[in-house]
Amino acid sequence: MTKMNILKKYFLVFSLVLSVATGARAVSVVKARLDSATLLMGKVTTLRLSVEQDQGTTGHFPIFKNIMEKGYVGVCGDSVEFRAPVKVDTVVTGKRLNIEYEIPVQSFDSGMYKLPMIEFVTGVDTARSNSLELKVYPVPNVTAETPIADYANVAEPENKSIFDSLPDWMVHYWWVLLIILVILTAAWAAWKKYRKDGHILPKKPEPTPYEEASSALKLLKEKKLWENGMEKEYFTELTDILRRYLYRRFGINAMEMTSRQILASLSGNKDTKEQRPMIRQILNMADFVKFAKVRPLPADNIASYDNAVKFVEETRPVEIAEDKGDNPSANIDEKKGGDK
């Protein structure tokens, strides 16, 4: 037997084994075609996939696994979309099944695209479709007068509400509008308050004449002016404190009066008549220091300060008790130190 005959015999045996092995396994055949190889941007064509396989064999397209959840599958860099729903039709021919798939295809980017081969998996075997090309044309420039065919008319949204008429930025950034509204409302309220009261923030309560004079006297004592040889400055501040107290407490314009005029005003006021000697001592000593340049003794300085404190304390307004029947002394205190 020649070598050629031996090779032919081995080839026949190999072919027989291969054909038996192939026949024992379910082989799937996938074919793909497009209804139209050209497409206007935004329009839809149909991808038809034909799968031929033995009965009893199950398989699937991995690429369409999540198409129902997302509504589409992007290919060619998401420039082309395979969209849901996918229609399926099955035809039985003898021992073979022919399954037809119809997938809508849409694109919003113009250009020439080579669609990928679609894989169909059955068990451990994978069959691939033929490759297709799709050319997408851009939409031509149109005007308001240009008739547009084959496009659906604008439809009203389902369950329409008032928010559908608002711009998107207004719906998404409503909180910005709320902040602006709050700011404008606050500004308007502040403007009205300013026009009515002359101020926006509430003013700090003004201290009473007694509180002002008492604080000023304490501060004067802490300065230790006469202890440091500054008797003139000491009496100037002391008399200014008393003059302001007389103005605020009794309405006596002591800031513009001489010492004699002040004493005369105190004599005519029943609330200060008894305390007039205290003020006379202070004013006389102050005039000696400021005009006669007399240097008083420490005892004179202390006496002047003590008389000022005593005058303020004795002419302090007394609060009227709410129930005078329970406190008989209230009427006496009111008559003695009540404010005018």
C-alpha positions as CSV (number, residue, x, y, z in Angstrom):
1,M,0.0,0.0,0.0
2,T,1.4,3.3,-1.0
3,K,1.9,6.3,1.3
4,M,-0.8,8.2,-0.6
5,N,-3.4,5.5,0.0
6,I,-2.5,5.4,3.7
7,L,-3.0,9.2,4.0
8,K,-6.4,8.9,2.3
9,K,-7.5,6.2,4.7
10,Y,-6.5,8.3,7.7
11,F,-8.3,11.3,6.3
12,L,-11.5,9.4,5.8
13,V,-11.4,8.0,9.3
14,F,-10.8,11.5,10.7
15,S,-13.6,13.0,8.7
16,L,-16.0,10.2,9.9
17,V,-15.1,10.8,13.5
18,L,-15.5,14.6,13.1
19,S,-18.9,14.2,11.4
20,V,-20.1,11.9,14.2
21,A,-18.9,14.2,16.9
22,T,-20.5,17.2,15.2
23,G,-23.7,15.5,14.7
24,A,-24.0,14.4,18.3
25,R,-23.8,18.0,19.5
26,A,-26.5,20.7,19.0
27,V,-25.0,23.3,16.6
28,S,-26.6,26.8,16.5
29,V,-26.4,29.1,13.5
30,V,-27.0,32.8,13.9
31,K,-27.6,35.2,11.1
32,A,-28.2,39.0,11.3
33,R,-29.6,41.5,8.9
34,L,-30.9,45.1,9.0
35,D,-34.1,46.2,7.4
36,S,-32.2,49.3,6.2
37,A,-28.4,49.8,6.1
38,T,-29.0,53.5,6.2
39,L,-30.8,55.5,8.8
40,L,-31.7,59.1,9.5
41,M,-30.5,60.3,12.8
42,G,-33.3,59.8,15.4
43,K,-35.3,57.3,13.3
44,V,-35.6,53.6,13.9
45,T,-34.8,50.5,11.8
46,T,-35.0,46.8,12.8
47,L,-32.2,44.3,13.4
48,R,-33.4,40.8,12.6
49,L,-31.6,37.9,14.2
50,S,-32.3,34.4,13.0
51,V,-31.2,31.5,15.3
52,E,-31.3,27.9,14.0
53,Q,-30.8,25.1,16.5
54,D,-31.9,21.6,17.5
55,Q,-35.1,21.2,19.4
56,G,-34.6,20.8,23.2
57,T,-31.6,23.2,23.1
58,T,-31.7,26.4,25.0
59,G,-29.6,29.5,24.5
60,H,-29.5,33.2,25.0
61,F,-28.0,36.5,23.8
62,P,-25.8,37.9,26.6
63,I,-25.9,41.3,25.1
64,F,-29.7,41.5,25.6
65,K,-29.6,40.3,29.2
66,N,-30.6,43.7,30.8
67,I,-32.3,45.3,27.9
68,M,-35.8,45.2,29.5
69,E,-34.5,46.9,32.7
70,K,-32.6,49.7,31.1
71,G,-34.8,49.9,27.9
72,Y,-31.8,49.9,25.6
73,V,-28.3,48.4,25.0
74,G,-25.6,50.8,23.7
75,V,-23.0,49.6,21.1
76,C,-20.4,51.4,19.0
77,G,-19.5,53.6,22.0
78,D,-23.2,54.1,22.8
79,S,-23.7,55.8,19.4
80,V,-26.1,53.1,18.3
81,E,-28.8,51.7,20.6
82,F,-30.6,48.3,20.5
83,R,-33.9,49.2,22.1
84,A,-36.7,47.3,23.9
85,P,-39.1,45.6,23.4
86,V,-37.6,42.6,21.6
87,K,-40.1,40.6,19.6
88,V,-39.5,36.8,19.3
89,D,-41.1,34.3,16.9
90,T,-40.4,30.6,16.8
91,V,-40.9,28.2,13.8
92,V,-40.4,24.4,14.0
93,T,-38.9,22.7,11.0
94,G,-38.5,19.0,11.5
95,K,-36.0,18.5,14.4
96,R,-34.7,22.1,14.1
97,L,-36.0,25.3,15.6
98,N,-35.8,28.6,13.8
99,I,-36.2,31.6,16.2
100,E,-36.6,35.1,14.8
101,Y,-35.7,38.1,16.9
102,E,-36.7,41.7,16.0
103,I,-34.8,44.4,17.8
104,P,-35.4,48.1,17.2
105,V,-32.2,50.1,16.3
106,Q,-31.8,53.8,16.8
107,S,-29.0,56.3,16.7
108,F,-28.6,60.0,17.5
109,D,-25.1,60.4,16.2
110,S,-24.4,60.6,12.5
111,G,-21.6,58.5,11.0
112,M,-20.7,55.0,9.7
113,Y,-20.8,52.2,12.3
114,K,-19.8,48.6,12.1
115,L,-22.1,46.7,14.4
116,P,-20.6,44.0,16.6
117,M,-21.2,40.3,15.9
118,I,-24.0,39.2,18.2
119,E,-23.1,36.2,20.3
120,F,-25.6,33.4,21.1
121,V,-24.6,31.0,23.9
122,T,-25.9,27.4,24.2
123,G,-24.3,25.5,27.0
124,V,-20.5,25.7,26.4
125,D,-20.8,26.6,22.8
126,T,-21.0,30.2,21.4
127,A,-22.2,31.1,18.0
128,R,-21.7,34.5,16.4
129,S,-23.7,36.3,13.8
130,N,-22.3,38.0,10.8
131,S,-21.1,41.6,11.1
132,L,-23.3,44.5,9.8
133,E,-22.6,48.1,8.9
134,L,-25.0,51.0,9.5
135,K,-24.7,54.5,8.1
136,V,-26.5,57.2,10.0
137,Y,-27.3,60.5,8.2
138,P,-27.7,63.7,10.1
139,V,-31.0,65.6,10.2
140,P,-30.9,68.4,7.6
141,N,-31.3,72.0,8.7
142,V,-35.0,72.9,8.9
143,T,-37.0,76.0,9.5
144,A,-40.4,76.6,10.9
145,E,-41.8,76.4,7.4
146,T,-40.1,73.1,6.6
147,P,-42.6,70.2,6.6
148,I,-41.4,67.3,8.9
149,A,-42.7,63.9,8.0
150,D,-42.5,60.5,9.7
151,Y,-42.0,62.1,13.1
152,A,-44.5,61.8,15.9
153,N,-46.3,65.0,17.0
154,V,-45.6,66.5,20.4
155,A,-47.7,64.7,23.0
156,E,-48.9,65.9,26.3
157,P,-47.3,64.1,29.3
158,E,-49.5,61.7,31.2
159,N,-50.9,62.9,34.6
160,K,-49.9,66.4,33.7
161,S,-49.4,68.8,36.7
162,I,-48.5,72.4,37.1
163,F,-44.8,71.5,37.6
164,D,-44.7,70.4,33.9
165,S,-45.1,74.0,32.8
166,L,-42.2,75.2,34.9
167,P,-38.6,75.4,33.6
168,D,-36.4,72.5,34.7
169,W,-34.0,74.8,36.6
170,M,-37.0,76.1,38.7
171,V,-38.0,72.5,39.6
172,H,-34.5,71.3,40.4
173,Y,-33.4,74.5,42.3
174,W,-36.6,75.4,44.1
175,W,-34.6,75.7,47.3
176,V,-32.7,78.7,45.8
177,L,-36.0,80.4,45.1
178,L,-37.1,79.7,48.7
179,I,-33.9,81.3,50.1
180,I,-34.4,84.4,47.8
181,L,-38.0,84.7,49.0
182,V,-37.0,84.5,52.6
183,I,-34.3,87.2,52.1
184,L,-36.7,89.5,50.3
185,T,-39.3,89.0,53.0
186,A,-36.8,89.7,55.8
187,A,-35.5,92.8,54.0
188,W,-39.1,94.1,53.5
189,A,-39.9,93.6,57.2
190,A,-36.6,95.3,58.3
191,W,-37.4,98.3,56.0
192,K,-40.9,98.7,57.5
193,K,-39.4,98.5,61.1
194,Y,-36.8,101.1,60.2
195,R,-39.3,103.5,58.8
196,K,-41.5,103.1,61.9
197,D,-38.9,103.0,64.7
198,G,-35.8,104.5,63.1
199,H,-33.8,101.4,63.8
200,I,-33.8,97.7,62.9
201,L,-32.2,96.0,65.9
202,P,-33.8,96.7,69.3
203,K,-32.0,99.4,71.2
204,K,-30.2,98.6,74.4
205,P,-32.3,99.9,77.3
206,E,-31.0,103.3,78.6
207,P,-29.9,103.2,82.2
208,T,-32.0,105.1,84.7
209,P,-30.6,108.4,86.1
210,Y,-29.8,106.7,89.3
211,E,-28.0,103.8,87.6
212,E,-26.0,106.2,85.4
213,A,-25.0,108.5,88.3
214,S,-24.1,105.5,90.6
215,S,-21.9,103.9,87.9
216,A,-20.2,107.2,87.1
217,L,-19.4,107.9,90.8
218,K,-17.9,104.4,91.3
219,L,-15.7,104.9,88.2
220,L,-14.6,108.3,89.4
221,K,-13.5,106.8,92.8
222,E,-11.5,104.1,91.0
223,K,-9.6,106.8,89.0
224,K,-8.1,108.2,92.2
225,L,-7.7,111.7,90.7
226,W,-7.3,113.8,93.9
227,E,-5.0,111.1,95.4
228,N,-2.7,111.8,92.5
229,G,-2.8,115.6,92.8
230,M,-5.5,116.2,90.2
231,E,-8.1,117.9,92.3
232,K,-9.4,120.2,89.5
233,E,-10.1,117.2,87.3
234,Y,-11.7,115.4,90.2
235,F,-14.2,118.2,91.0
236,T,-14.9,118.8,87.3
237,E,-16.0,115.3,86.8
238,L,-17.9,115.1,90.1
239,T,-19.9,118.3,89.3
240,D,-20.6,117.1,85.8
241,I,-22.0,113.8,87.2
242,L,-24.3,115.7,89.5
243,R,-25.4,118.2,86.8
244,R,-26.4,115.4,84.4
245,Y,-28.2,113.6,87.2
246,L,-30.2,116.7,88.1
247,Y,-31.2,117.1,84.4
248,R,-32.3,113.5,83.9
249,R,-33.9,113.0,87.4
250,F,-35.6,116.4,88.0
251,G,-35.5,118.2,84.6
252,I,-33.2,120.9,85.9
253,N,-31.0,122.1,83.1
254,A,-28.0,122.2,85.4
255,M,-25.4,121.8,82.6
256,E,-26.1,125.4,81.5
257,M,-26.5,126.9,85.0
258,T,-24.1,128.5,87.4
259,S,-23.7,127.2,91.0
260,R,-26.1,129.9,92.3
261,Q,-28.8,129.1,89.7
262,I,-28.6,125.4,90.5
263,L,-29.0,126.0,94.3
264,A,-32.0,128.3,93.6
265,S,-33.6,125.5,91.5
266,L,-33.1,123.0,94.3
267,S,-34.7,125.3,96.8
268,G,-37.9,125.5,94.7
269,N,-38.1,121.7,94.3
270,K,-39.8,119.9,97.2
271,D,-37.9,116.7,96.4
272,T,-34.5,118.3,96.7
273,K,-35.0,121.0,99.2
274,E,-33.8,119.0,102.1
275,Q,-30.7,117.8,100.2
276,R,-29.7,121.3,99.1
277,P,-26.9,121.7,101.7
278,M,-25.1,118.6,100.2
279,I,-25.0,120.2,96.8
280,R,-24.0,123.6,98.2
281,Q,-20.9,122.0,99.8
282,I,-19.9,120.3,96.6
283,L,-20.4,123.3,94.4
284,N,-18.7,125.7,96.7
285,M,-15.6,123.4,97.1
286,A,-15.5,122.9,93.3
287,D,-15.6,126.7,92.6
288,F,-12.8,127.2,95.1
289,V,-10.6,124.6,93.4
290,K,-11.4,125.6,89.8
291,F,-11.5,129.4,90.0
292,A,-9.6,130.3,93.2
293,K,-7.1,127.5,92.7
294,V,-7.4,126.4,96.3
295,R,-6.0,123.0,97.1
296,P,-8.5,121.2,99.3
297,L,-7.7,118.9,102.2
298,P,-8.2,115.2,101.7
299,A,-11.1,115.4,104.2
300,D,-12.8,118.0,101.9
301,N,-12.4,115.7,98.9
302,I,-13.9,112.7,100.7
303,A,-16.8,114.8,102.1
304,S,-17.6,116.1,98.6
305,Y,-17.7,112.5,97.2
306,D,-19.8,111.2,100.2
307,N,-22.3,114.1,99.8
308,A,-22.7,113.3,96.1
309,V,-23.4,109.6,96.8
310,K,-25.8,110.5,99.6
311,F,-27.7,113.0,97.4
312,V,-28.1,110.4,94.6
313,E,-29.2,107.7,97.1
314,E,-31.7,110.0,98.9
315,T,-33.3,111.3,95.7
316,R,-33.5,107.8,94.1
317,P,-37.1,107.1,92.9
318,V,-38.9,104.5,95.0
319,E,-40.9,101.8,93.3
320,I,-44.5,101.8,94.3
321,A,-45.6,98.5,95.9
322,E,-48.3,96.6,93.9
323,D,-50.5,96.1,97.0
324,K,-50.3,99.1,99.3
325,G,-52.7,97.6,101.7
326,D,-50.1,94.9,102.7
327,N,-47.4,97.5,103.0
328,P,-48.5,100.6,104.9
329,S,-45.0,102.2,104.6
330,A,-45.3,102.3,100.8
331,N,-47.4,105.4,100.9
332,I,-44.8,107.1,103.1
333,D,-41.9,106.1,100.8
334,E,-43.8,107.3,97.8
335,K,-44.5,110.7,99.2
336,K,-40.9,111.0,100.4
337,G,-38.9,110.0,97.3
338,G,-41.4,109.6,94.4
339,D,-40.3,110.8,91.0
340,K,-42.0,113.8,89.5
